[in-house]
Amino acid sequence: MIIANHDFMTAVEHIAGELLNEHYQHNYSKTRSIDEDGTTYYTDEAQEKFNEFYDFVEDVIVSNLMLERLEDSNWKVKEEE
């Protein structure tokens, strides 16, 4: 089974974002800023925490589902030895 990297990243981002929201108790004033153009982005502190959550979630999924990254950046379940 092949998992498209885009789909994998979307799932990891979603879970990491939910963990971030829970971590800051859904207090978006602590996690988000808006620039002059109206673009919303994470604060520096929240971005660091999101990156930590992202790495954690990615590691959990890869190790528990026994995934390996392909040369084209997609993922597949490792063959049993």
mmCIF file of the N, C-alpha and C atoms, coordinates in Angstrom:
data_MODEL
# 
_entry.id   MODEL 
# 
loop_
_atom_site.group_PDB 
_atom_site.id 
_atom_site.type_symbol 
_atom_site.label_atom_id 
_atom_site.label_alt_id 
_atom_site.label_comp_id 
_atom_site.label_asym_id 
_atom_site.label_entity_id 
_atom_site.label_seq_id 
_atom_site.pdbx_PDB_ins_code 
_atom_site.Cartn_x 
_atom_site.Cartn_y 
_atom_site.Cartn_z 
_atom_site.occupancy 
_atom_site.B_iso_or_equiv 
_atom_site.pdbx_formal_charge 
_atom_site.auth_seq_id 
_atom_site.auth_comp_id 
_atom_site.auth_asym_id 
_atom_site.auth_atom_id 
_atom_site.pdbx_PDB_model_num 
ATOM 1   N N  . MET A 1 1  ? 0.854  -1.180  0.000  1.00 0.00 ? 1  MET A N  1 
ATOM 2   C CA . MET A 1 1  ? 0.000  0.000   0.000  1.00 0.00 ? 1  MET A CA 1 
ATOM 3   C C  . MET A 1 1  ? 0.896  1.238   0.000  1.00 0.00 ? 1  MET A C  1 
ATOM 4   N N  . ILE A 1 2  ? 0.604  2.167   -0.894 1.00 0.00 ? 2  ILE A N  1 
ATOM 5   C CA . ILE A 1 2  ? 1.336  3.426   -0.998 1.00 0.00 ? 2  ILE A CA 1 
ATOM 6   C C  . ILE A 1 2  ? 0.479  4.544   -0.404 1.00 0.00 ? 2  ILE A C  1 
ATOM 7   N N  . ILE A 1 3  ? 1.099  5.372   0.412  1.00 0.00 ? 3  ILE A N  1 
ATOM 8   C CA . ILE A 1 3  ? 0.428  6.541   0.991  1.00 0.00 ? 3  ILE A CA 1 
ATOM 9   C C  . ILE A 1 3  ? 1.100  7.777   0.417  1.00 0.00 ? 3  ILE A C  1 
ATOM 10  N N  . ALA A 1 4  ? 0.326  8.620   -0.253 1.00 0.00 ? 4  ALA A N  1 
ATOM 11  C CA . ALA A 1 4  ? 0.875  9.847   -0.822 1.00 0.00 ? 4  ALA A CA 1 
ATOM 12  C C  . ALA A 1 4  ? 1.409  10.737  0.291  1.00 0.00 ? 4  ALA A C  1 
ATOM 13  N N  . ASN A 1 5  ? 2.592  11.310  0.086  1.00 0.00 ? 5  ASN A N  1 
ATOM 14  C CA . ASN A 1 5  ? 3.199  12.148  1.113  1.00 0.00 ? 5  ASN A CA 1 
ATOM 15  C C  . ASN A 1 5  ? 2.277  13.301  1.500  1.00 0.00 ? 5  ASN A C  1 
ATOM 16  N N  . HIS A 1 6  ? 1.572  13.868  0.529  1.00 0.00 ? 6  HIS A N  1 
ATOM 17  C CA . HIS A 1 6  ? 0.645  14.970  0.827  1.00 0.00 ? 6  HIS A CA 1 
ATOM 18  C C  . HIS A 1 6  ? -0.426 14.523  1.816  1.00 0.00 ? 6  HIS A C  1 
ATOM 19  N N  . ASP A 1 7  ? -0.984 13.341  1.604  1.00 0.00 ? 7  ASP A N  1 
ATOM 20  C CA . ASP A 1 7  ? -2.014 12.819  2.510  1.00 0.00 ? 7  ASP A CA 1 
ATOM 21  C C  . ASP A 1 7  ? -1.434 12.542  3.892  1.00 0.00 ? 7  ASP A C  1 
ATOM 22  N N  . PHE A 1 8  ? -0.228 11.981  3.921  1.00 0.00 ? 8  PHE A N  1 
ATOM 23  C CA . PHE A 1 8  ? 0.441  11.698  5.189  1.00 0.00 ? 8  PHE A CA 1 
ATOM 24  C C  . PHE A 1 8  ? 0.681  12.992  5.957  1.00 0.00 ? 8  PHE A C  1 
ATOM 25  N N  . MET A 1 9  ? 1.237  14.001  5.285  1.00 0.00 ? 9  MET A N  1 
ATOM 26  C CA . MET A 1 9  ? 1.528  15.281  5.928  1.00 0.00 ? 9  MET A CA 1 
ATOM 27  C C  . MET A 1 9  ? 0.252  15.964  6.411  1.00 0.00 ? 9  MET A C  1 
ATOM 28  N N  . THR A 1 10 ? -0.815 15.882  5.639  1.00 0.00 ? 10 THR A N  1 
ATOM 29  C CA . THR A 1 10 ? -2.082 16.490  6.029  1.00 0.00 ? 10 THR A CA 1 
ATOM 30  C C  . THR A 1 10 ? -2.589 15.867  7.328  1.00 0.00 ? 10 THR A C  1 
ATOM 31  N N  . ALA A 1 11 ? -2.510 14.549  7.438  1.00 0.00 ? 11 ALA A N  1 
ATOM 32  C CA . ALA A 1 11 ? -2.959 13.865  8.658  1.00 0.00 ? 11 ALA A CA 1 
ATOM 33  C C  . ALA A 1 11 ? -2.093 14.263  9.853  1.00 0.00 ? 11 ALA A C  1 
ATOM 34  N N  . VAL A 1 12 ? -0.772 14.274  9.658  1.00 0.00 ? 12 VAL A N  1 
ATOM 35  C CA . VAL A 1 12 ? 0.131  14.630  10.754 1.00 0.00 ? 12 VAL A CA 1 
ATOM 36  C C  . VAL A 1 12 ? -0.101 16.079  11.174 1.00 0.00 ? 12 VAL A C  1 
ATOM 37  N N  . GLU A 1 13 ? -0.245 16.990  10.202 1.00 0.00 ? 13 GLU A N  1 
ATOM 38  C CA . GLU A 1 13 ? -0.498 18.403  10.511 1.00 0.00 ? 13 GLU A CA 1 
ATOM 39  C C  . GLU A 1 13 ? -1.791 18.584  11.286 1.00 0.00 ? 13 GLU A C  1 
ATOM 40  N N  . HIS A 1 14 ? -2.818 17.843  10.897 1.00 0.00 ? 14 HIS A N  1 
ATOM 41  C CA . HIS A 1 14 ? -4.108 17.954  11.578 1.00 0.00 ? 14 HIS A CA 1 
ATOM 42  C C  . HIS A 1 14 ? -3.981 17.524  13.044 1.00 0.00 ? 14 HIS A C  1 
ATOM 43  N N  . ILE A 1 15 ? -3.356 16.384  13.277 1.00 0.00 ? 15 ILE A N  1 
ATOM 44  C CA . ILE A 1 15 ? -3.212 15.892  14.642 1.00 0.00 ? 15 ILE A CA 1 
ATOM 45  C C  . ILE A 1 15 ? -2.323 16.832  15.458 1.00 0.00 ? 15 ILE A C  1 
ATOM 46  N N  . ALA A 1 16 ? -1.213 17.279  14.884 1.00 0.00 ? 16 ALA A N  1 
ATOM 47  C CA . ALA A 1 16 ? -0.312 18.202  15.593 1.00 0.00 ? 16 ALA A CA 1 
ATOM 48  C C  . ALA A 1 16 ? -1.026 19.512  15.918 1.00 0.00 ? 16 ALA A C  1 
ATOM 49  N N  . GLY A 1 17 ? -1.849 20.000  14.991 1.00 0.00 ? 17 GLY A N  1 
ATOM 50  C CA . GLY A 1 17 ? -2.618 21.221  15.243 1.00 0.00 ? 17 GLY A CA 1 
ATOM 51  C C  . GLY A 1 17 ? -3.612 21.049  16.380 1.00 0.00 ? 17 GLY A C  1 
ATOM 52  N N  . GLU A 1 18 ? -4.249 19.895  16.440 1.00 0.00 ? 18 GLU A N  1 
ATOM 53  C CA . GLU A 1 18 ? -5.187 19.621  17.534 1.00 0.00 ? 18 GLU A CA 1 
ATOM 54  C C  . GLU A 1 18 ? -4.449 19.544  18.871 1.00 0.00 ? 18 GLU A C  1 
ATOM 55  N N  . LEU A 1 19 ? -3.282 18.901  18.880 1.00 0.00 ? 19 LEU A N  1 
ATOM 56  C CA . LEU A 1 19 ? -2.481 18.841  20.107 1.00 0.00 ? 19 LEU A CA 1 
ATOM 57  C C  . LEU A 1 19 ? -2.057 20.240  20.544 1.00 0.00 ? 19 LEU A C  1 
ATOM 58  N N  . LEU A 1 20 ? -1.698 21.075  19.585 1.00 0.00 ? 20 LEU A N  1 
ATOM 59  C CA . LEU A 1 20 ? -1.310 22.451  19.889 1.00 0.00 ? 20 LEU A CA 1 
ATOM 60  C C  . LEU A 1 20 ? -2.485 23.206  20.514 1.00 0.00 ? 20 LEU A C  1 
ATOM 61  N N  . ASN A 1 21 ? -3.662 23.087  19.915 1.00 0.00 ? 21 ASN A N  1 
ATOM 62  C CA . ASN A 1 21 ? -4.851 23.759  20.454 1.00 0.00 ? 21 ASN A CA 1 
ATOM 63  C C  . ASN A 1 21 ? -5.145 23.302  21.879 1.00 0.00 ? 21 ASN A C  1 
ATOM 64  N N  . GLU A 1 22 ? -5.029 22.005  22.117 1.00 0.00 ? 22 GLU A N  1 
ATOM 65  C CA . GLU A 1 22 ? -5.255 21.483  23.460 1.00 0.00 ? 22 GLU A CA 1 
ATOM 66  C C  . GLU A 1 22 ? -4.191 21.991  24.432 1.00 0.00 ? 22 GLU A C  1 
ATOM 67  N N  . HIS A 1 23 ? -2.949 22.024  23.975 1.00 0.00 ? 23 HIS A N  1 
ATOM 68  C CA . HIS A 1 23 ? -1.846 22.482  24.821 1.00 0.00 ? 23 HIS A CA 1 
ATOM 69  C C  . HIS A 1 23 ? -2.089 23.913  25.309 1.00 0.00 ? 23 HIS A C  1 
ATOM 70  N N  . TYR A 1 24 ? -2.590 24.754  24.416 1.00 0.00 ? 24 TYR A N  1 
ATOM 71  C CA . TYR A 1 24 ? -2.860 26.158  24.763 1.00 0.00 ? 24 TYR A CA 1 
ATOM 72  C C  . TYR A 1 24 ? -4.324 26.390  25.133 1.00 0.00 ? 24 TYR A C  1 
ATOM 73  N N  . GLN A 1 25 ? -5.051 25.296  25.402 1.00 0.00 ? 25 GLN A N  1 
ATOM 74  C CA . GLN A 1 25 ? -6.453 25.346  25.828 1.00 0.00 ? 25 GLN A CA 1 
ATOM 75  C C  . GLN A 1 25 ? -7.312 26.189  24.891 1.00 0.00 ? 25 GLN A C  1 
ATOM 76  N N  . HIS A 1 26 ? -7.061 26.047  23.612 1.00 0.00 ? 26 HIS A N  1 
ATOM 77  C CA . HIS A 1 26 ? -7.814 26.742  22.555 1.00 0.00 ? 26 HIS A CA 1 
ATOM 78  C C  . HIS A 1 26 ? -7.778 28.264  22.720 1.00 0.00 ? 26 HIS A C  1 
ATOM 79  N N  . ASN A 1 27 ? -6.745 28.780  23.351 1.00 0.00 ? 27 ASN A N  1 
ATOM 80  C CA . ASN A 1 27 ? -6.558 30.224  23.504 1.00 0.00 ? 27 ASN A CA 1 
ATOM 81  C C  . ASN A 1 27 ? -5.755 30.720  22.298 1.00 0.00 ? 27 ASN A C  1 
ATOM 82  N N  . TYR A 1 28 ? -6.469 31.063  21.229 1.00 0.00 ? 28 TYR A N  1 
ATOM 83  C CA . TYR A 1 28 ? -5.832 31.398  19.965 1.00 0.00 ? 28 TYR A CA 1 
ATOM 84  C C  . TYR A 1 28 ? -5.013 32.685  20.035 1.00 0.00 ? 28 TYR A C  1 
ATOM 85  N N  . SER A 1 29 ? -5.257 33.519  21.020 1.00 0.00 ? 29 SER A N  1 
ATOM 86  C CA . SER A 1 29 ? -4.442 34.729  21.156 1.00 0.00 ? 29 SER A CA 1 
ATOM 87  C C  . SER A 1 29 ? -3.009 34.377  21.556 1.00 0.00 ? 29 SER A C  1 
ATOM 88  N N  . LYS A 1 30 ? -2.807 33.181  22.110 1.00 0.00 ? 30 LYS A N  1 
ATOM 89  C CA . LYS A 1 30 ? -1.462 32.732  22.464 1.00 0.00 ? 30 LYS A CA 1 
ATOM 90  C C  . LYS A 1 30 ? -0.763 32.012  21.318 1.00 0.00 ? 30 LYS A C  1 
ATOM 91  N N  . THR A 1 31 ? -1.534 31.587  20.334 1.00 0.00 ? 31 THR A N  1 
ATOM 92  C CA . THR A 1 31 ? -0.939 30.763  19.277 1.00 0.00 ? 31 THR A CA 1 
ATOM 93  C C  . THR A 1 31 ? -0.894 31.413  17.913 1.00 0.00 ? 31 THR A C  1 
ATOM 94  N N  . ARG A 1 32 ? -1.688 32.445  17.696 1.00 0.00 ? 32 ARG A N  1 
ATOM 95  C CA . ARG A 1 32 ? -1.775 33.004  16.343 1.00 0.00 ? 32 ARG A CA 1 
ATOM 96  C C  . ARG A 1 32 ? -1.579 34.512  16.328 1.00 0.00 ? 32 ARG A C  1 
ATOM 97  N N  . SER A 1 33 ? -0.995 34.974  15.228 1.00 0.00 ? 33 SER A N  1 
ATOM 98  C CA . SER A 1 33 ? -0.842 36.409  14.972 1.00 0.00 ? 33 SER A CA 1 
ATOM 99  C C  . SER A 1 33 ? -1.367 36.692  13.577 1.00 0.00 ? 33 SER A C  1 
ATOM 100 N N  . ILE A 1 34 ? -1.693 37.944  13.340 1.00 0.00 ? 34 ILE A N  1 
ATOM 101 C CA . ILE A 1 34 ? -2.173 38.369  12.021 1.00 0.00 ? 34 ILE A CA 1 
ATOM 102 C C  . ILE A 1 34 ? -1.289 39.517  11.567 1.00 0.00 ? 34 ILE A C  1 
ATOM 103 N N  . ASP A 1 35 ? -0.752 39.408  10.328 1.00 0.00 ? 35 ASP A N  1 
ATOM 104 C CA . ASP A 1 35 ? 0.085  40.495  9.829  1.00 0.00 ? 35 ASP A CA 1 
ATOM 105 C C  . ASP A 1 35 ? -0.764 41.561  9.130  1.00 0.00 ? 35 ASP A C  1 
ATOM 106 N N  . GLU A 1 36 ? -0.093 42.585  8.575  1.00 0.00 ? 36 GLU A N  1 
ATOM 107 C CA . GLU A 1 36 ? -0.807 43.720  7.954  1.00 0.00 ? 36 GLU A CA 1 
ATOM 108 C C  . GLU A 1 36 ? -1.688 43.285  6.790  1.00 0.00 ? 36 GLU A C  1 
ATOM 109 N N  . ASP A 1 37 ? -1.301 42.195  6.109  1.00 0.00 ? 37 ASP A N  1 
ATOM 110 C CA . ASP A 1 37 ? -2.068 41.705  4.959  1.00 0.00 ? 37 ASP A CA 1 
ATOM 111 C C  . ASP A 1 37 ? -3.255 40.836  5.377  1.00 0.00 ? 37 ASP A C  1 
ATOM 112 N N  . GLY A 1 38 ? -3.386 40.587  6.672  1.00 0.00 ? 38 GLY A N  1 
ATOM 113 C CA . GLY A 1 38 ? -4.473 39.745  7.154  1.00 0.00 ? 38 GLY A CA 1 
ATOM 114 C C  . GLY A 1 38 ? -4.131 38.270  7.181  1.00 0.00 ? 38 GLY A C  1 
ATOM 115 N N  . THR A 1 39 ? -2.871 37.945  6.913  1.00 0.00 ? 39 THR A N  1 
ATOM 116 C CA . THR A 1 39 ? -2.434 36.555  6.932  1.00 0.00 ? 39 THR A CA 1 
ATOM 117 C C  . THR A 1 39 ? -2.252 36.095  8.377  1.00 0.00 ? 39 THR A C  1 
ATOM 118 N N  . THR A 1 40 ? -2.844 34.953  8.699  1.00 0.00 ? 40 THR A N  1 
ATOM 119 C CA . THR A 1 40 ? -2.726 34.383  10.043 1.00 0.00 ? 40 THR A CA 1 
ATOM 120 C C  . THR A 1 40 ? -1.574 33.393  10.057 1.00 0.00 ? 40 THR A C  1 
ATOM 121 N N  . TYR A 1 41 ? -0.788 33.440  11.114 1.00 0.00 ? 41 TYR A N  1 
ATOM 122 C CA . TYR A 1 41 ? 0.323  32.512  11.267 1.00 0.00 ? 41 TYR A CA 1 
ATOM 123 C C  . TYR A 1 41 ? 0.535  32.235  12.747 1.00 0.00 ? 41 TYR A C  1 
ATOM 124 N N  . TYR A 1 42 ? 1.268  31.147  13.032 1.00 0.00 ? 42 TYR A N  1 
ATOM 125 C CA . TYR A 1 42 ? 1.574  30.818  14.418 1.00 0.00 ? 42 TYR A CA 1 
ATOM 126 C C  . TYR A 1 42 ? 2.586  31.805  14.985 1.00 0.00 ? 42 TYR A C  1 
ATOM 127 N N  . THR A 1 43 ? 2.457  32.094  16.275 1.00 0.00 ? 43 THR A N  1 
ATOM 128 C CA . THR A 1 43 ? 3.488  32.865  16.964 1.00 0.00 ? 43 THR A CA 1 
ATOM 129 C C  . THR A 1 43 ? 4.763  32.011  16.989 1.00 0.00 ? 43 THR A C  1 
ATOM 130 N N  . ASP A 1 44 ? 5.896  32.628  17.266 1.00 0.00 ? 44 ASP A N  1 
ATOM 131 C CA . ASP A 1 44 ? 7.158  31.876  17.296 1.00 0.00 ? 44 ASP A CA 1 
ATOM 132 C C  . ASP A 1 44 ? 7.102  30.736  18.311 1.00 0.00 ? 44 ASP A C  1 
ATOM 133 N N  . GLU A 1 45 ? 6.571  31.018  19.490 1.00 0.00 ? 45 GLU A N  1 
ATOM 134 C CA . GLU A 1 45 ? 6.467  29.991  20.534 1.00 0.00 ? 45 GLU A CA 1 
ATOM 135 C C  . GLU A 1 45 ? 5.549  28.850  20.094 1.00 0.00 ? 45 GLU A C  1 
ATOM 136 N N  . ALA A 1 46 ? 4.396  29.203  19.510 1.00 0.00 ? 46 ALA A N  1 
ATOM 137 C CA . ALA A 1 46 ? 3.453  28.179  19.072 1.00 0.00 ? 46 ALA A CA 1 
ATOM 138 C C  . ALA A 1 46 ? 4.024  27.378  17.904 1.00 0.00 ? 46 ALA A C  1 
ATOM 139 N N  . GLN A 1 47 ? 4.775  28.023  17.020 1.00 0.00 ? 47 GLN A N  1 
ATOM 140 C CA . GLN A 1 47 ? 5.378  27.309  15.892 1.00 0.00 ? 47 GLN A CA 1 
ATOM 141 C C  . GLN A 1 47 ? 6.382  26.276  16.386 1.00 0.00 ? 47 GLN A C  1 
ATOM 142 N N  . GLU A 1 48 ? 7.178  26.644  17.391 1.00 0.00 ? 48 GLU A N  1 
ATOM 143 C CA . GLU A 1 48 ? 8.125  25.694  17.975 1.00 0.00 ? 48 GLU A CA 1 
ATOM 144 C C  . GLU A 1 48 ? 7.403  24.494  18.566 1.00 0.00 ? 48 GLU A C  1 
ATOM 145 N N  . LYS A 1 49 ? 6.331  24.755  19.310 1.00 0.00 ? 49 LYS A N  1 
ATOM 146 C CA . LYS A 1 49 ? 5.562  23.679  19.931 1.00 0.00 ? 49 LYS A CA 1 
ATOM 147 C C  . LYS A 1 49 ? 4.881  22.822  18.856 1.00 0.00 ? 49 LYS A C  1 
ATOM 148 N N  . PHE A 1 50 ? 4.342  23.469  17.811 1.00 0.00 ? 50 PHE A N  1 
ATOM 149 C CA . PHE A 1 50 ? 3.730  22.720  16.709 1.00 0.00 ? 50 PHE A CA 1 
ATOM 150 C C  . PHE A 1 50 ? 4.763  21.792  16.073 1.00 0.00 ? 50 PHE A C  1 
ATOM 151 N N  . ASN A 1 51 ? 5.971  22.300  15.834 1.00 0.00 ? 51 ASN A N  1 
ATOM 152 C CA . ASN A 1 51 ? 7.028  21.483  15.235 1.00 0.00 ? 51 ASN A CA 1 
ATOM 153 C C  . ASN A 1 51 ? 7.358  20.272  16.110 1.00 0.00 ? 51 ASN A C  1 
ATOM 154 N N  . GLU A 1 52 ? 7.387  20.464  17.428 1.00 0.00 ? 52 GLU A N  1 
ATOM 155 C CA . GLU A 1 52 ? 7.621  19.348  18.352 1.00 0.00 ? 52 GLU A CA 1 
ATOM 156 C C  . GLU A 1 52 ? 6.505  18.314  18.232 1.00 0.00 ? 52 GLU A C  1 
ATOM 157 N N  . PHE A 1 53 ? 5.254  18.790  18.240 1.00 0.00 ? 53 PHE A N  1 
ATOM 158 C CA . PHE A 1 53 ? 4.118  17.882  18.107 1.00 0.00 ? 53 PHE A CA 1 
ATOM 159 C C  . PHE A 1 53 ? 4.152  17.166  16.759 1.00 0.00 ? 53 PHE A C  1 
ATOM 160 N N  . TYR A 1 54 ? 4.483  17.891  15.697 1.00 0.00 ? 54 TYR A N  1 
ATOM 161 C CA . TYR A 1 54 ? 4.541  17.306  14.351 1.00 0.00 ? 54 TYR A CA 1 
ATOM 162 C C  . TYR A 1 54 ? 5.544  16.153  14.332 1.00 0.00 ? 54 TYR A C  1 
ATOM 163 N N  . ASP A 1 55 ? 6.749  16.401  14.848 1.00 0.00 ? 55 ASP A N  1 
ATOM 164 C CA . ASP A 1 55 ? 7.775  15.358  14.865 1.00 0.00 ? 55 ASP A CA 1 
ATOM 165 C C  . ASP A 1 55 ? 7.331  14.158  15.687 1.00 0.00 ? 55 ASP A C  1 
ATOM 166 N N  . PHE A 1 56 ? 6.703  14.426  16.828 1.00 0.00 ? 56 PHE A N  1 
ATOM 167 C CA . PHE A 1 56 ? 6.217  13.346  17.684 1.00 0.00 ? 56 PHE A CA 1 
ATOM 168 C C  . PHE A 1 56 ? 5.166  12.499  16.959 1.00 0.00 ? 56 PHE A C  1 
ATOM 169 N N  . VAL A 1 57 ? 4.172  13.158  16.367 1.00 0.00 ? 57 VAL A N  1 
ATOM 170 C CA . VAL A 1 57 ? 3.090  12.440  15.680 1.00 0.00 ? 57 VAL A CA 1 
ATOM 171 C C  . VAL A 1 57 ? 3.645  11.655  14.496 1.00 0.00 ? 57 VAL A C  1 
ATOM 172 N N  . GLU A 1 58 ? 4.526  12.282  13.732 1.00 0.00 ? 58 GLU A N  1 
ATOM 173 C CA . GLU A 1 58 ? 5.127  11.597  12.587 1.00 0.00 ? 58 GLU A CA 1 
ATOM 174 C C  . GLU A 1 58 ? 5.860  10.335  13.042 1.00 0.00 ? 58 GLU A C  1 
ATOM 175 N N  . ASP A 1 59 ? 6.658  10.450  14.088 1.00 0.00 ? 59 ASP A N  1 
ATOM 176 C CA . ASP A 1 59 ? 7.398  9.291   14.598 1.00 0.00 ? 59 ASP A CA 1 
ATOM 177 C C  . ASP A 1 59 ? 6.464  8.177   15.059 1.00 0.00 ? 59 ASP A C  1 
ATOM 178 N N  . VAL A 1 60 ? 5.392  8.544   15.763 1.00 0.00 ? 60 VAL A N  1 
ATOM 179 C CA . VAL A 1 60 ? 4.443  7.542   16.258 1.00 0.00 ? 60 VAL A CA 1 
ATOM 180 C C  . VAL A 1 60 ? 3.778  6.810   15.093 1.00 0.00 ? 60 VAL A C  1 
ATOM 181 N N  . ILE A 1 61 ? 3.343  7.552   14.100 1.00 0.00 ? 61 ILE A N  1 
ATOM 182 C CA . ILE A 1 61 ? 2.661  6.931   12.954 1.00 0.00 ? 61 ILE A CA 1 
ATOM 183 C C  . ILE A 1 61 ? 3.621  6.045   12.168 1.00 0.00 ? 61 ILE A C  1 
ATOM 184 N N  . VAL A 1 62 ? 4.800  6.568   11.874 1.00 0.00 ? 62 VAL A N  1 
ATOM 185 C CA . VAL A 1 62 ? 5.772  5.800   11.084 1.00 0.00 ? 62 VAL A CA 1 
ATOM 186 C C  . VAL A 1 62 ? 6.164  4.508   11.800 1.00 0.00 ? 62 VAL A C  1 
ATOM 187 N N  . SER A 1 63 ? 6.440  4.600   13.087 1.00 0.00 ? 63 SER A N  1 
ATOM 188 C CA . SER A 1 63 ? 6.895  3.399   13.798 1.00 0.00 ? 63 SER A CA 1 
ATOM 189 C C  . SER A 1 63 ? 5.759  2.409   14.043 1.00 0.00 ? 63 SER A C  1 
ATOM 190 N N  . ASN A 1 64 ? 4.574  2.881   14.380 1.00 0.00 ? 64 ASN A N  1 
ATOM 191 C CA . ASN A 1 64 ? 3.475  1.959   14.676 1.00 0.00 ? 64 ASN A CA 1 
ATOM 192 C C  . ASN A 1 64 ? 2.865  1.325   13.442 1.00 0.00 ? 64 ASN A C  1 
ATOM 193 N N  . LEU A 1 65 ? 2.875  2.044   12.324 1.00 0.00 ? 65 LEU A N  1 
ATOM 194 C CA . LEU A 1 65 ? 2.353  1.475   11.086 1.00 0.00 ? 65 LEU A CA 1 
ATOM 195 C C  . LEU A 1 65 ? 3.459  0.847   10.243 1.00 0.00 ? 65 LEU A C  1 
ATOM 196 N N  . MET A 1 66 ? 4.680  0.891   10.770 1.00 0.00 ? 66 MET A N  1 
ATOM 197 C CA . MET A 1 66 ? 5.852  0.324   10.097 1.00 0.00 ? 66 MET A CA 1 
ATOM 198 C C  . MET A 1 66 ? 5.963  0.844   8.656  1.00 0.00 ? 66 MET A C  1 
ATOM 199 N N  . LEU A 1 67 ? 6.012  2.172   8.551  1.00 0.00 ? 67 LEU A N  1 
ATOM 200 C CA . LEU A 1 67 ? 6.118  2.802   7.235  1.00 0.00 ? 67 LEU A CA 1 
ATOM 201 C C  . LEU A 1 67 ? 7.572  3.063   6.877  1.00 0.00 ? 67 LEU A C  1 
ATOM 202 N N  . GLU A 1 68 ? 7.829  3.079   5.589  1.00 0.00 ? 68 GLU A N  1 
ATOM 203 C CA . GLU A 1 68 ? 9.133  3.507   5.106  1.00 0.00 ? 68 GLU A CA 1 
ATOM 204 C C  . GLU A 1 68 ? 8.919  4.519   3.993  1.00 0.00 ? 68 GLU A C  1 
ATOM 205 N N  . ARG A 1 69 ? 9.831  5.489   3.938  1.00 0.00 ? 69 ARG A N  1 
ATOM 206 C CA . ARG A 1 69 ? 9.725  6.552   2.942  1.00 0.00 ? 69 ARG A CA 1 
ATOM 207 C C  . ARG A 1 69 ? 10.358 6.086   1.639  1.00 0.00 ? 69 ARG A C  1 
ATOM 208 N N  . LEU A 1 70 ? 9.661  6.342   0.561  1.00 0.00 ? 70 LEU A N  1 
ATOM 209 C CA . LEU A 1 70 ? 10.149 5.972   -0.760 1.00 0.00 ? 70 LEU A CA 1 
ATOM 210 C C  . LEU A 1 70 ? 10.974 7.107   -1.360 1.00 0.00 ? 70 LEU A C  1 
ATOM 211 N N  . GLU A 1 71 ? 11.686 6.813   -2.430 1.00 0.00 ? 71 GLU A N  1 
ATOM 212 C CA . GLU A 1 71 ? 12.515 7.828   -3.085 1.00 0.00 ? 71 GLU A CA 1 
ATOM 213 C C  . GLU A 1 71 ? 11.695 9.013   -3.585 1.00 0.00 ? 71 GLU A C  1 
ATOM 214 N N  . ASP A 1 72 ? 10.432 8.785   -3.917 1.00 0.00 ? 72 ASP A N  1 
ATOM 215 C CA . ASP A 1 72 ? 9.569  9.870   -4.404 1.00 0.00 ? 72 ASP A CA 1 
ATOM 216 C C  . ASP A 1 72 ? 8.870  10.609  -3.265 1.00 0.00 ? 72 ASP A C  1 
ATOM 217 N N  . SER A 1 73 ? 9.284  10.352  -2.024 1.00 0.00 ? 73 SER A N  1 
ATOM 218 C CA . SER A 1 73 ? 8.769  10.969  -0.788 1.00 0.00 ? 73 SER A CA 1 
ATOM 219 C C  . SER A 1 73 ? 7.429  10.423  -0.333 1.00 0.00 ? 73 SER A C  1 
ATOM 220 N N  . ASN A 1 74 ? 6.843  9.494   -1.064 1.00 0.00 ? 74 ASN A N  1 
ATOM 221 C CA . ASN A 1 74 ? 5.638  8.836   -0.595 1.00 0.00 ? 74 ASN A CA 1 
ATOM 222 C C  . ASN A 1 74 ? 6.023  7.789   0.442  1.00 0.00 ? 74 ASN A C  1 
ATOM 223 N N  . TRP A 1 75 ? 5.038  7.124   0.997  1.00 0.00 ? 75 TRP A N  1 
ATOM 224 C CA . TRP A 1 75 ? 5.257  6.151   2.064  1.00 0.00 ? 75 TRP A CA 1 
ATOM 225 C C  . TRP A 1 75 ? 4.659  4.807   1.683  1.00 0.00 ? 75 TRP A C  1 
ATOM 226 N N  . LYS A 1 76 ? 5.226  3.751   2.243  1.00 0.00 ? 76 LYS A N  1 
ATOM 227 C CA . LYS A 1 76 ? 4.620  2.415   2.078  1.00 0.00 ? 76 LYS A CA 1 
ATOM 228 C C  . LYS A 1 76 ? 4.861  1.619   3.348  1.00 0.00 ? 76 LYS A C  1 
ATOM 229 N N  . VAL A 1 77 ? 4.012  0.625   3.541  1.00 0.00 ? 77 VAL A N  1 
ATOM 230 C CA . VAL A 1 77 ? 4.176  -0.278  4.672  1.00 0.00 ? 77 VAL A CA 1 
ATOM 231 C C  . VAL A 1 77 ? 5.363  -1.183  4.368  1.00 0.00 ? 77 VAL A C  1 
ATOM 232 N N  . LYS A 1 78 ? 6.255  -1.333  5.348  1.00 0.00 ? 78 LYS A N  1 
ATOM 233 C CA . LYS A 1 78 ? 7.444  -2.161  5.167  1.00 0.00 ? 78 LYS A CA 1 
ATOM 234 C C  . LYS A 1 78 ? 7.034  -3.605  4.922  1.00 0.00 ? 78 LYS A C  1 
ATOM 235 N N  . GLU A 1 79 ? 7.802  -4.255  4.091  1.00 0.00 ? 79 GLU A N  1 
ATOM 236 C CA . GLU A 1 79 ? 7.603  -5.671  3.830  1.00 0.00 ? 79 GLU A CA 1 
ATOM 237 C C  . GLU A 1 79 ? 8.016  -6.454  5.069  1.00 0.00 ? 79 GLU A C  1 
ATOM 238 N N  . GLU A 1 80 ? 7.273  -7.491  5.392  1.00 0.00 ? 80 GLU A N  1 
ATOM 239 C CA . GLU A 1 80 ? 7.664  -8.346  6.524  1.00 0.00 ? 80 GLU A CA 1 
ATOM 240 C C  . GLU A 1 80 ? 8.878  -9.142  6.126  1.00 0.00 ? 80 GLU A C  1 
ATOM 241 N N  . GLU A 1 81 ? 9.770  -9.308  7.082  1.00 0.00 ? 81 GLU A N  1 
ATOM 242 C CA . GLU A 1 81 ? 11.017 -10.019 6.789  1.00 0.00 ? 81 GLU A CA 1 
ATOM 243 C C  . GLU A 1 81 ? 10.870 -11.500 6.972  1.00 0.00 ? 81 GLU A C  1 
# 
